Amino acid sequence: MKKNLLFLAFALVALSASAQQSQAEKTQQPAAVAAQPAWRFGYFSFEQVFHTMPGYAIAKHNMDELRTKYDEETKRVENEFNSKYEEFLDGQRSYAKTILEKRQAELRELMEKNIAFKAEANRLLKQAEDEAFAPLKAKVNEEAQKMGKEKGFAFILNTDNNAAPYLNAEMGEDITAALEEKLK
């Protein structure tokens, strides 16, 4: 029993000392927080800056031309399929069973090739777009980093796609116009 009382008294003394130390730390904390400089940050609309770059119009024009070529080829193969299908429908009653099956297989194969071509065209267009715009995007990011270092920002946010629904204008700075000007 004496051991339990002694242990309880020791635990209370340790807890009391810990509480006093914790209280002393709390009273010193506001002074340390006040001494730290306020964080500043920058923010901009990447899309707005990106679309105003001189190289964007050229890359977009090249992408539009490439997309038009793929669209024309897609339309051509669709027309080819449609004409063969109409020919099949017109003559299907007169075909022998083996000829009918052969023509159906040809149409299925042609449709599968058309679907594969469309998928490959979309993949290639996406890849070409990524490659065409990559240097421009890198340039925007590079200028944003330079501006962040010059102005002493802790970070820079991209405000597109509702990524930052609220930004405190007292702590942050909109650098969209400044980036547009530097990238011209």
Secondary structure by P-SEA (a helix, b strand, c coil): caaaaaaaaaaaaaaaaaaaaaaaaaaaaaaaaaacccccbbbbcaaaaaaaccaaaaaaaaaaaaaaaaaaaaaaaaaaaaaaaaaaaaccccccaaaaaaaaaaaaaaaaaaaaaaaaaaaaaaaaaaaaaaaaaaaaaaaaaaaaaaacccccccccccccccccccccccaaaaaaaaac
